[in-house]
């Protein structure tokens, strides 16, 4: 399955670059587990952050950031088979979970709960 890893990016970070990076690392660590289990993991951050930079964003949360960050994840999820929700509180990740449920897609909270391919 192609599975979107959804977790906190900005939540609880105060936009501190080191904490943002730690959140991306946590999502990427989960993605490695999915890959090793035979799935195709994706994160919105992997697609959004390079585009945000190229589009001229000056800071996390500026208009260019907001134009791309959440919308790209929503578009990506429309093509995914499921969501893996990780980490703590996150409005954006919770929105991805809600979208997945609306679209009838499974939502998992652990790699070990996901059926083998």
C-alpha positions in Angstrom: 0.0 0.0 0.0 1.0 3.6 -0.4 0.7 5.0 3.1 0.9 8.7 4.2 2.8 9.2 7.4 1.0 11.9 9.3 2.5 13.4 12.4 3.2 16.8 14.0 5.4 19.2 12.1 5.0 22.6 13.8 2.9 21.6 16.8 4.8 22.3 20.1 7.9 23.5 18.3 7.5 27.3 18.4 8.9 26.9 14.8 12.3 26.1 16.2 14.3 24.6 13.3 15.8 21.8 15.4 12.4 20.7 16.7 10.9 20.9 13.2 13.7 18.7 12.0 13.1 16.2 14.8 9.5 16.0 13.8 10.4 15.3 10.2 13.0 12.7 11.4 10.2 11.0 13.4 8.0 10.8 10.3 10.9 9.5 8.2 11.8 6.9 10.8 8.2 5.6 10.6 8.5 5.7 6.8 11.6 3.4 6.9 9.6 0.9 9.0 6.8 1.0 6.4 9.2 0.5 3.6 10.9 -2.4 5.3 7.4 -3.9 5.8 6.9 -3.8 2.0 4.8 -0.6 1.6 5.4 2.6 -0.2 5.6 5.4 2.5 5.1 9.0 1.7 5.1 12.3 3.7 3.6 15.6 2.8 6.7 17.2 4.2 8.9 15.5 1.6 6.9 17.0 -1.2 5.9 20.3 0.4 9.1 21.6 1.9 11.2 21.8 -1.2 8.4 23.4 -3.1 7.9 25.9 -0.3 11.5 26.9 -0.5 11.5 27.2 -4.3 8.3 29.2 -4.2 10.0 31.9 -2.1 8.9 31.3 1.4 10.7 33.5 3.9 9.6 31.8 7.1 7.5 28.9 8.4 3.9 29.9 8.4 4.2 32.8 5.9 1.6 33.0 3.1 3.8 30.9 0.6 4.2 28.2 3.3 0.4 28.2 4.0 -0.4 28.1 0.2 1.5 24.8 -0.2 2.0 22.9 3.1 -1.4 21.5 4.0 -2.9 21.5 0.5 -0.2 19.2 -0.9 -0.7 16.7 1.9 -4.5 16.7 1.2 -3.8 16.1 -2.5 -1.3 13.4 -1.7 -3.6 11.6 0.7 -6.3 11.4 -2.1 -3.9 9.1 -3.9 -2.8 7.0 -0.9 -4.4 3.8 0.4 -4.0 4.5 4.1 -2.6 6.8 6.8 -0.2 6.0 9.6 -0.7 8.6 12.3 2.3 9.1 14.6 3.4 11.4 17.3 1.5 13.8 19.6 -1.0 16.5 19.1 -1.2 18.0 15.6 -4.2 19.7 13.9 -2.8 19.0 10.5 -2.2 15.3 11.1 -5.7 15.1 12.6 -7.1 16.7 9.4 -5.3 14.0 7.4 -6.9 11.3 9.6 -10.3 12.9 9.2 -9.9 13.1 5.4 -8.8 9.4 5.3 -11.8 8.3 7.2 -14.1 10.4 5.0 -12.6 8.7 2.0 -13.0 5.3 3.6 -9.3 4.7 4.0 -7.8 2.8 7.0 -5.9 4.8 9.6 -3.2 3.0 11.6 -1.3 4.1 14.7 1.5 1.5 14.5 3.5 0.0 11.7 2.8 -3.4 13.4 -0.9 -3.0 12.9 -0.7 -2.7 9.1 -1.3 -5.9 7.2 1.6 -7.3 5.2 1.5 -6.7 1.4 
